[in-house]
């Protein structure tokens, strides 16, 4: 059992925001998930940010949890894009709390952005002795289902399929087998 949630990291009055995945290892982890989920909805005073938890809440409620760093939409990506000097500080504080329960998440959607980020992520995994987990943010079952998934995404945001401007899904966001994930 787990959840994907936005995590806000604030340092020197600068906000970083990106997704993390939290997984419960046991009953204590499930209770930590419930508390963090509640905090996300009860304490969001900043209406300029999506529903989120802050890093301090996560660090204070880490019992029984595994954290994945969120891949391309993750907190690390936002830190790298806005102020890469803060990346080591974030990883150091998170790793010191989560110890062996933090995994650096990578995605391969075959874009230049994910290739560039993957090199940084892999280096940080080595620097901080973090295990790597490959994930694929799945939106459709088979590659042939991409158009239908794009239509659903456009409906969700109130656009027609012919409108320009909104990114549609990456063709690699389908359910891949083990060989395709390597």
C-alpha positions, 0 to 999 in steps of 0.5 A: 500500500502506498501513495504518490504525493507532492513533496515540498522542500523549502530552503532559503525561502526557495520552494521546491516541489515534486512527487515522491512515492511512499510505500508502507512496509508494515502497519506502522508504515500504513499509519504513517501514510494515513497521517501524512495524507491527512496532513497534506489536506489539513495543513496546505495554506499555500494555495500556489502549490498543489496538495503536498506534504513538506519535507519536515513532515515526511522526516518526522513521520518516516516509521515503516515507510519506503520512499522513492524519489519520484523520477522525472516528475520528482522532487529531485528534478525540481531541485536540479532545475531550480538550484542544483546546489541544494540537491546534496543537502536534500539527499543527505537529510532524507538519507540520514532519516530513511537510511536503507529505505530510500530509492532513487527512481529513474524513468526511461521515456527516451527524451533528452530530458530524461537522459540528462537527468538519468546521468545526474541521478545515477551519479547521486546514487553512487555518491550517496550509496542509494539503490536505484529503482526503475519505474514507468509512470503507466497511463495505458496498457499497450502501445496501441492504447496511446491515442485513447489515453491521449483523448482521456487526458485532453478530456480531463483538462478540458481540451479537444484532441486537436488543440495544441499546447498541452503535452500529450502522453509519452508513447513509452508510458505503457505497461512494459515487461521485464525485458522492456524495463532494462 
